[in-house]
Amino acid sequence: MTDDRPVTLRWVTQAAELRQAQELRIRVFCDEQGVPRELEVDDQDAVARHGIAVAPDGRVVGTIRLIVRGTTVKVGRVAVDAAYRGRGIASALLDRAVEYAQDVRAEELRLAAQLSAASLYERAGYRRTSEPFDEPGTDIPHVWMAREVVPRRPRRAARR
Ligand SMILES: CC(C)(COP(=O)(O)OP(=O)(O)OC[C@H]1O[C@@H](n2cnc3c(N)ncnc32)[C@H](O)[C@@H]1OP(=O)(O)O)[C@@H](O)C(=O)NCCC(=O)NCCS
């Protein structure tokens, strides 16, 4: 059953939370969308920063994966439990991705969006940077998208 109370967003700090995020991804990408399991969980999970949305009952109902590559943060594995969609959880996780990119002083965020989700990313400031293509191993059309990261203003030095 869906709980209408707000979810909490946080970064994964424990192995059990990462496992729950991976289980959500398997439900969404493999069971719902037919992506092969061997493509879904890869060795990048160990080095990535994972954002999660946690329901009041403690279940992970949203996730996002962020990988730093030079001055780019690669966004991926954005998934929200089917019962929790359409209430801004993915958009809130994308806001956190911008904050993370500012923290690591990245210059841009990049992602391969499922074409059907491109409007979600456009609303979050991303622009298409490629023609549509089929992601290897799936027949889901994707498109590359990117957005600039505006650095946070440096804090003023405290007056003495
Ligand atoms: C795409 C997805 C992450 C959006 O999560 P969300 O928390 O519902 O998103 P938000 O509420 O912040 O934004 C709404 C957008 O999500 C999508 N959405 C909203 N409700 C939805 C629903 N019940 N079912 C499917 N998609 C929905 C729409 O694209 C919507 O954009 P639109 O208003 O232009 O149609 C989520 O639907 C999902 O997990 N889908 C399956 C996995 C997937 O496609 N991931 C994206 C990979 S690039």
The ligand as an SDF file (V2000), in Angstrom:
LIG
                    3D

 48 50  0  0  0  0  0  0  0  0999 V2000
   11.0800    7.8350  -14.6160 C   0  0  0  0  0  0  0  0  0  0  0  0
   10.8970    7.7630  -13.0920 C   0  0  0  0  0  0  0  0  0  0  0  0
   12.2580    7.6060  -12.4200 C   0  0  0  0  0  0  0  0  0  0  0  0
   10.2320    9.0710  -12.6290 C   0  0  0  0  0  0  0  0  0  0  0  0
   10.1220    9.0510  -11.2120 O   0  0  0  0  0  0  0  0  0  0  0  0
    9.0270    9.9830  -10.4720 P   0  0  0  0  0  0  0  0  0  0  0  0
    9.4190   10.0890   -9.0480 O   0  0  0  0  0  0  0  0  0  0  0  0
    7.6820    9.4880  -10.7790 O   0  0  0  0  0  0  0  0  0  0  0  0
    9.2600   11.3600  -11.2360 O   0  0  0  0  0  0  0  0  0  0  0  0
    8.7140   12.7930  -10.8160 P   0  0  0  0  0  0  0  0  0  0  0  0
    7.4410   12.6340  -10.0350 O   0  0  0  0  0  0  0  0  0  0  0  0
    9.8090   13.5860  -10.2140 O   0  0  0  0  0  0  0  0  0  0  0  0
    8.4510   13.4010  -12.2460 O   0  0  0  0  0  0  0  0  0  0  0  0
    7.3410   12.9960  -13.0560 C   0  0  0  0  0  0  0  0  0  0  0  0
    7.8080   12.3480  -14.3670 C   0  0  0  0  0  0  0  0  0  0  0  0
    7.9980   10.9690  -14.1770 O   0  0  0  0  0  0  0  0  0  0  0  0
    7.2230   10.2060  -15.1130 C   0  0  0  0  0  0  0  0  0  0  0  0
    6.0650    9.6270  -14.3970 N   0  0  0  0  0  0  0  0  0  0  0  0
    5.2490   10.1950  -13.5300 C   0  0  0  0  0  0  0  0  0  0  0  0
    4.3340    9.3290  -13.0690 N   0  0  0  0  0  0  0  0  0  0  0  0
    4.6040    8.1740  -13.6540 C   0  0  0  0  0  0  0  0  0  0  0  0
    4.0060    6.8880  -13.5840 C   0  0  0  0  0  0  0  0  0  0  0  0
    2.9580    6.6390  -12.7600 N   0  0  0  0  0  0  0  0  0  0  0  0
    4.5210    5.9100  -14.3190 N   0  0  0  0  0  0  0  0  0  0  0  0
    5.5840    6.1530  -15.1240 C   0  0  0  0  0  0  0  0  0  0  0  0
    6.1870    7.3570  -15.2300 N   0  0  0  0  0  0  0  0  0  0  0  0
    5.6990    8.3590  -14.5050 C   0  0  0  0  0  0  0  0  0  0  0  0
    6.8290   11.0940  -16.1640 C   0  0  0  0  0  0  0  0  0  0  0  0
    7.8600   11.0980  -17.1550 O   0  0  0  0  0  0  0  0  0  0  0  0
    6.7500   12.4160  -15.4820 C   0  0  0  0  0  0  0  0  0  0  0  0
    7.0980   13.3710  -16.3960 O   0  0  0  0  0  0  0  0  0  0  0  0
    5.9090   14.1140  -17.2140 P   0  0  0  0  0  0  0  0  0  0  0  0
    5.1800   14.8940  -16.1520 O   0  0  0  0  0  0  0  0  0  0  0  0
    6.6260   14.9550  -18.1950 O   0  0  0  0  0  0  0  0  0  0  0  0
    5.0830   13.0340  -17.8260 O   0  0  0  0  0  0  0  0  0  0  0  0
    9.9640    6.5940  -12.6890 C   0  0  0  0  0  0  0  0  0  0  0  0
    8.7750    6.6860  -13.4240 O   0  0  0  0  0  0  0  0  0  0  0  0
   10.5930    5.2290  -12.9390 C   0  0  0  0  0  0  0  0  0  0  0  0
   11.2750    4.6840  -12.0710 O   0  0  0  0  0  0  0  0  0  0  0  0
   10.3810    4.6810  -14.1300 N   0  0  0  0  0  0  0  0  0  0  0  0
   10.9550    3.4020  -14.5110 C   0  0  0  0  0  0  0  0  0  0  0  0
   12.4720    3.4780  -14.5950 C   0  0  0  0  0  0  0  0  0  0  0  0
   12.9580    4.5430  -15.5640 C   0  0  0  0  0  0  0  0  0  0  0  0
   12.4430    4.6590  -16.6500 O   0  0  0  0  0  0  0  0  0  0  0  0
   13.9760    5.2800  -15.1280 N   0  0  0  0  0  0  0  0  0  0  0  0
   14.5650    6.3260  -15.9270 C   0  0  0  0  0  0  0  0  0  0  0  0
   15.7820    5.8150  -16.5740 C   0  0  0  0  0  0  0  0  0  0  0  0
   16.5000    7.0320  -17.6130 S   0  0  0  0  0  0  0  0  0  0  0  0
  1  2  1  0
  2  3  1  0
  2  4  1  0
  2 36  1  0
  4  5  1  0
  5  6  1  0
  6  7  2  0
  6  8  1  0
  6  9  1  0
  9 10  1  0
 10 11  2  0
 10 12  1  0
 10 13  1  0
 13 14  1  0
 14 15  1  0
 15 16  1  0
 15 30  1  0
 16 17  1  0
 17 18  1  0
 17 28  1  0
 18 19  1  0
 18 27  1  0
 19 20  2  0
 20 21  1  0
 21 22  1  0
 21 27  2  0
 22 23  1  0
 22 24  2  0
 24 25  1  0
 25 26  2  0
 26 27  1  0
 28 29  1  0
 28 30  1  0
 30 31  1  0
 31 32  1  0
 32 33  2  0
 32 34  1  0
 32 35  1  0
 36 37  1  0
 36 38  1  0
 38 39  2  0
 38 40  1  0
 40 41  1  0
 41 42  1  0
 42 43  1  0
 43 44  2  0
 43 45  1  0
 45 46  1  0
 46 47  1  0
 47 48  1  0
M  END
$$$$
